[in-house]
Amino acid sequence: MIKFSTVNMENQQELQQLDPQNMLAHIDTLPDQLLNAWDLGQTLPLPDFGTVKNIIVAGMGGSAIGGDLLSAYMRPLADIPVFSHRDYGLPAWARGRETLVICSSHSGNTEETLSSFNKALENGCSVLTLSTGGKLSEIAQKVGAPAWRFNHQGQPRTAVGFSFGILLALVSRLGMIETTQAEILETVNAMKAQQEKIGFSIALHANPARRLAGQLVGRYVSIMAAGENEVVARRWKTQIAELAKAWAQFEALPEVDHNSLAGLQNPEEAVTKVATVFLRSKYDHPRNQLRLDFTKQQCMLAGMPVDEVHASGNSRLAQMWTLLHFGDYVSYYLALHYQVDPTPIEALVALKQFLAGH
């Protein structure tokens, strides 16, 4: 077995054994993917939807996270609500042209998302699809709905730059939010600057992401964040699960202080097996900043190992995406610790096989 401490960028043979499908390359190129997605979203054909009063992004897993991120990012900035729908069908209120339903599926074949698309047509909603192709794109073209496509080879979770960046360009073009090229470039540059500190070539003693991953080994992981970064905590949780094949959960402040904080007592032996990571941004509400301090202190007193990660960059967008990118690296390094291939998800394959037979 390969020991994590001996794996380095100079020894490509060791790295290839642990990561034969090169998940690392997807993480390394995420900043450029976000920029490319934004640029692509400026060029795709956009019909006149008329008045749009709300948006639903229907998707699952790695395709849904883009809608989650968009909803969180727009919440303090726009007067148009964005709902992320992770299920079959649509909410009962989703009716009429003033509801824009964006059906996002990396493959274009996700059955829940196809169900949402059909329901949107049935309910007379405005519809747009986002995929690499598949049935979703085919059906959309047949009924005359805009079928936005992007090229990407890899797992849906490695296309988060596309699933968010294209949607951000869409709402910007619709006039729902003001996002400039300068903001995108600042975000991309902040992510790249962070890579110089946490990338794989950076030695363990100087790499905070690798050190954090080491502290999470052998523990259940809880990710906590406030406000709009709740969705980033969710991304950490899903990446730890899918890359490292390790159990994780996420919690949002201030809600966690109204219930979960009381559960730090029992069972004592289980509590001390949980490692908690706090994600922090300068855009956190001042009261939530205090809550983060207090909650961290209470977790420490309960015997939990705790750590915190601070966002970098100046803009709200950069703060969100540097936190997200940091989590992708931590999840990857944790996968190496556990000696697991970070790309395949056997549990999902088994589920699809089961559903196909019923």
C-alpha positions in Angstrom: 0.0 0.0 0.0 1.2 3.5 -0.8 1.6 5.8 2.2 0.1 9.3 1.8 3.2 11.0 3.0 5.3 9.5 0.2 3.0 10.5 -2.7 4.2 13.6 -4.5 3.9 15.2 -7.9 7.3 14.0 -9.0 6.3 10.3 -8.6 3.6 10.0 -11.2 3.5 6.2 -10.9 2.4 6.3 -7.3 -0.2 9.0 -8.0 -1.6 7.1 -11.0 -2.1 4.0 -8.9 -4.2 5.9 -6.4 -5.9 8.2 -9.0 -5.9 6.4 -12.3 -8.7 8.6 -13.8 -6.9 11.8 -12.7 -9.4 13.4 -10.4 -6.7 15.8 -9.4 -6.6 17.4 -12.9 -10.3 18.2 -12.5 -9.7 19.9 -9.2 -6.7 21.8 -10.5 -8.5 23.1 -13.5 -11.7 24.2 -11.7 -10.8 28.0 -11.8 -10.4 27.8 -15.6 -13.6 25.8 -15.9 -15.5 28.5 -14.0 -14.2 31.2 -16.4 -15.0 29.1 -19.5 -18.5 28.4 -18.2 -19.1 32.1 -17.7 -17.8 32.9 -21.2 -19.9 30.1 -22.7 -23.0 31.3 -20.9 -22.6 34.7 -22.6 -22.9 33.1 -26.1 -25.6 30.5 -25.9 -29.0 31.4 -27.5 -31.3 33.0 -25.1 -35.0 33.5 -26.0 -37.2 36.2 -24.5 -38.9 34.6 -21.5 -40.8 37.7 -20.7 -41.4 38.4 -17.1 -39.8 35.8 -14.8 -40.8 36.0 -11.2 -39.0 32.9 -9.8 -36.5 30.3 -11.0 -36.4 26.6 -10.2 -33.2 24.7 -10.9 -34.1 21.0 -11.1 -31.3 18.5 -10.8 -29.6 15.9 -8.7 -26.2 15.4 -7.1 -23.3 17.1 -8.9 -25.7 18.7 -11.4 -27.9 20.2 -8.6 -25.1 21.9 -6.7 -24.9 24.6 -9.3 -28.5 25.6 -8.5 -27.8 25.5 -4.8 -24.8 27.8 -5.3 -26.8 30.2 -7.5 -29.6 30.3 -5.0 -27.3 31.1 -2.1 -25.3 33.7 -4.1 -28.3 35.5 -5.4 -30.2 35.5 -2.1 -28.7 38.7 -0.7 -28.3 40.4 -4.1 -31.5 39.8 -6.1 -35.2 40.1 -5.8 -35.8 37.0 -7.8 -36.0 33.8 -5.7 -34.1 30.7 -7.0 -35.2 27.3 -5.7 -33.2 24.2 -6.0 -35.4 21.1 -6.6 -33.9 17.7 -6.0 -36.8 15.3 -6.7 -39.2 14.1 -9.2 -41.9 16.4 -10.6 -42.1 20.0 -9.4 -43.6 21.9 -6.5 -47.3 22.5 -6.9 -46.9 26.3 -7.2 -44.6 25.9 -10.3 -47.0 27.0 -13.0 -47.1 29.5 -15.8 -44.6 31.3 -18.0 -43.4 33.5 -15.1 -41.8 30.4 -13.5 -38.5 29.5 -15.3 -37.6 25.9 -14.8 -33.9 25.1 -15.6 -33.4 21.4 -15.8 -29.8 20.6 -15.2 -28.4 17.1 -15.8 -24.8 16.4 -16.6 -25.6 13.3 -18.7 -29.0 14.5 -19.8 -30.5 11.2 -18.7 -31.2 11.7 -15.0 -34.7 10.3 -14.5 -35.7 12.7 -11.7 -34.7 15.7 -13.9 -36.5 14.3 -16.9 -39.6 14.0 -14.7 -39.2 17.7 -13.7 -38.8 18.7 -17.4 -42.1 16.9 -18.4 -43.9 18.5 -15.4 -42.7 21.9 -16.4 -44.1 21.5 -19.9 -47.4 20.2 -18.5 -47.7 23.2 -16.2 -46.9 25.7 -18.9 -43.6 26.9 -17.4 -40.8 28.6 -19.2 -38.1 25.9 -19.6 -34.4 25.7 -20.4 -32.1 22.6 -20.2 -28.5 22.4 -19.3 -26.6 19.2 -20.1 -23.8 17.6 -22.1 -26.5 16.0 -24.3 -28.7 12.9 -23.7 -32.4 12.6 -23.6 -33.0 15.9 -21.9 -31.4 17.8 -24.8 -33.1 15.7 -27.4 -36.6 16.3 -25.9 -36.0 20.0 -25.4 -35.1 20.4 -29.0 -38.1 18.5 -30.2 -40.5 20.8 -28.2 -38.6 24.0 -29.1 -37.1 24.7 -25.7 -33.6 26.1 -25.4 -31.2 23.2 -24.9 -27.9 24.7 -23.5 -25.0 22.2 -23.8 -21.5 22.2 -22.6 -18.6 19.8 -23.3 -17.2 18.0 -20.3 -15.6 14.6 -19.8 -15.8 13.3 -16.2 -18.1 12.9 -13.3 -20.9 15.5 -12.7 -19.3 16.6 -9.5 -16.2 17.7 -11.5 -18.4 20.0 -13.6 -19.5 22.3 -10.8 -17.9 25.2 -12.6 -20.2 24.6 -15.6 -23.3 23.9 -13.5 -22.9 27.2 -11.7 -21.0 29.5 -14.1 -23.4 29.0 -17.0 -26.4 29.7 -14.7 -24.7 32.8 -13.4 -24.2 34.1 -16.9 -27.9 33.3 -17.6 -29.3 35.3 -14.7 -26.9 38.1 -15.5 -28.1 38.3 -19.1 -31.7 38.3 -17.9 -30.9 41.3 -15.8 -31.6 39.7 -12.5 -28.2 40.3 -11.1 -25.2 42.4 -12.0 -22.1 40.3 -12.3 -19.1 41.7 -14.3 -16.2 40.0 -16.1 -14.0 41.7 -13.5 -15.7 39.8 -10.7 -15.3 36.5 -12.4 -11.6 37.2 -13.1 -11.1 38.2 -9.5 -12.7 35.0 -8.3 -10.6 32.9 -10.7 -7.4 34.7 -9.7 -8.2 34.2 -6.0 -8.7 30.5 -6.5 -5.4 30.2 -8.4 -3.6 32.2 -5.7 -4.9 29.8 -3.1 -3.7 26.8 -5.2 -0.2 28.0 -4.7 -0.7 27.2 -1.0 -2.8 24.0 -1.2 -2.0 22.4 -4.5 -0.6 18.8 -4.6 3.0 20.0 -5.2 3.0 21.9 -2.0 4.7 20.0 0.8 2.7 18.7 3.8 4.3 21.0 6.3 3.3 24.1 4.2 0.0 22.9 2.9 -3.0 23.6 5.2 -5.4 21.5 3.1 -3.2 18.4 3.4 -2.8 19.0 7.1 -6.5 19.3 7.6 -7.2 16.1 5.6 -4.7 14.3 7.9 -6.7 15.5 11.0 -9.9 14.1 9.6 -8.6 10.6 9.1 -10.5 8.1 11.3 -13.2 10.5 12.3 -16.7 11.4 11.3 -16.7 14.9 9.7 -19.0 17.7 10.4 -18.8 20.9 8.3 -20.4 24.1 9.7 -20.9 27.4 7.9 -23.2 30.4 8.1 -25.6 32.0 5.7 -24.9 31.6 2.0 -21.9 29.3 2.7 -24.2 26.6 4.0 -24.3 25.3 0.4 -20.4 25.3 0.4 -20.6 23.2 3.5 -22.9 20.9 1.6 -20.4 20.6 -1.2 -17.7 19.7 1.3 -19.9 17.0 2.7 -20.7 15.5 -0.7 -17.1 15.7 -1.9 -15.8 13.9 1.2 -18.4 11.2 0.7 -17.8 10.7 -3.0 -14.1 11.2 -3.2 -12.9 9.8 0.1 -15.8 7.4 0.6 -16.1 8.7 4.1 -19.1 9.8 6.2 -19.7 13.5 6.6 -22.5 15.9 7.4 -23.1 19.6 7.2 -24.8 22.1 9.5 -25.8 25.7 9.0 -25.6 28.6 11.5 -27.5 30.1 13.2 -29.9 27.0 13.1 -27.3 24.7 14.6 -27.2 26.7 17.8 -30.9 26.2 18.2 -30.7 22.4 18.4 -27.6 20.5 17.4 -25.4 22.3 19.8 -27.4 20.7 22.6 -26.4 17.3 21.3 -22.7 17.6 22.2 -23.1 15.5 25.4 -24.1 12.0 24.3 -22.9 9.5 23.6 -19.6 10.9 24.8 -17.5 8.3 23.0 -19.2 9.2 19.7 -18.9 12.9 20.1 -15.2 12.8 20.5 -15.0 10.8 17.2 -16.4 13.8 15.3 -14.1 16.3 13.7 -15.7 19.7 13.0 -14.6 22.2 10.4 -15.9 25.7 10.4 -16.0 27.6 7.1 -15.7 31.4 7.6 -16.1 34.4 5.3 -15.8 38.1 5.8 -19.4 38.4 4.5 -20.8 36.3 7.4 -23.4 38.3 9.3 -21.7 39.9 12.4 -23.9 38.0 14.7 -23.1 34.7 12.9 -19.4 35.5 13.3 -20.0 35.6 17.1 -22.0 32.4 16.9 -19.2 30.7 14.9 -16.8 31.6 17.7 -19.1 30.3 20.4 -20.0 27.1 18.6 -16.4 26.3 17.9 -15.6 26.8 21.6 -18.5 24.5 22.7 -17.3 21.8 20.3 -13.8 22.0 21.7 -15.1 21.8 25.3 -17.1 18.7 24.3 -13.8 17.0 23.2 -14.2 17.4 19.4 -11.2 18.2 17.3 -12.0 21.4 15.5 -10.5 23.5 12.8 -11.5 26.4 10.6 -11.0 27.5 7.0 -11.1 31.2 6.1 -12.2 32.3 2.6 -9.9 34.4 0.5 -10.5 37.0 -2.2 -12.3 40.3 -2.0 -15.7 39.7 -3.5 -18.6 37.6 -2.2 -18.2 35.3 -5.2 -14.5 34.8 -4.6 -15.1 34.1 -0.9 -17.6 31.4 -1.8 -15.5 29.7 -4.4 -12.2 29.7 -2.6 -13.9 27.9 0.3 -15.4 25.4 -2.2 -12.1 24.8 -3.9 -10.3 24.3 -0.6 -12.9 21.6 0.3 -12.3 19.8 -3.0 -8.6 19.5 -2.3 -9.2 18.4 1.3 -11.5 15.7 0.0 -9.0 14.5 -2.5 -6.2 14.3 0.1 -8.5 12.5 2.4 -9.1 9.9 -0.3 -5.4 9.4 -0.6 -5.2 8.8 3.1 -7.8 6.2 2.9 -6.2 4.6 -0.1 -9.3 4.8 -2.3 -9.8 5.8 -5.9 -11.5 9.3 -5.7 -13.4 9.0 -9.0 -15.8 5.9 -9.1 -18.9 5.7 -6.9 -19.8 2.1 -6.7 -22.8 2.9 -4.4 -24.4 5.0 -7.2 -23.8 2.4 -9.8 -25.5 -0.2 -7.6 -28.5 2.1 -7.1 -28.9 2.6 -10.9 -28.7 -1.1 -11.5 -31.3 -1.7 -8.8 -33.7 0.9 -10.2 -33.2 -0.4 -13.7 -34.6 -3.8 -12.6 -37.7 -2.3 -11.0 
